[in-house]
Amino acid sequence: QVQLVESGGGLVQPGGSLRLSCAASGSIFSFYVMGWYRQAPGKQRELVARITTDGITNRADSVKGRFTISRDNAKNMVYLQMNSLKPEDTAVYYCNKVTPPLLSWGQGTQVTVSS
């Protein structure tokens, strides 16, 4: 069973940057289309960025031009570079597959954008 561990969150001022990391165990990670999701208080979890096995990316309109997803298959890692952060980006961020069946969710990493 692949396990996911997210890290890199924190408190940042509006306009700041953070880089999130997702470490995945398991040798078949490189075959998965992966995504970063977020869940704000009182809201449903949403997919904000996705990356195919060969590096093709797609992002939600709300983060286009600000967030960049990348992956390193050799290290079983997925990253989310977040720039020009806004208060509405405040959420717990998770990584997971994009296509079902999803993997077990990790604990996520909290991102708080506030002055």
C-alpha positions, 0 to 999 in steps of 0.5 A: 500500500502506497503511503503519502506524507505531505510537508512544507506548509506554514504561515505566510503573509499574502504575496509570499511563497511556499513549496510543498512536498509529497513523499510517496512510498512504493515503486509504482508511484511513477505510473500514477497521475498525481495531484495536489488537493486542498480543503478549506474549513467548511468546504469540500476538498478540491483538486488544484493541480495535476501532473501526468507520469511524463510531466504534463500539468494542469491547474485549476483556474484559481491557481493558474499563474501562481502554482506550479506542480512538478514531480521527481519519479526517481525520488517518488516525490511530488511538489507544489510551488506556490507563489503570490499566495492569497488568504483564500489559499488557506487550507490543508493541502494533500497529494493523491492520485487523480484517477480512482481508486485513490490512495489512502489520504495522508495527514496533509500540510496546513497552509495559512495565508494571513498578515 
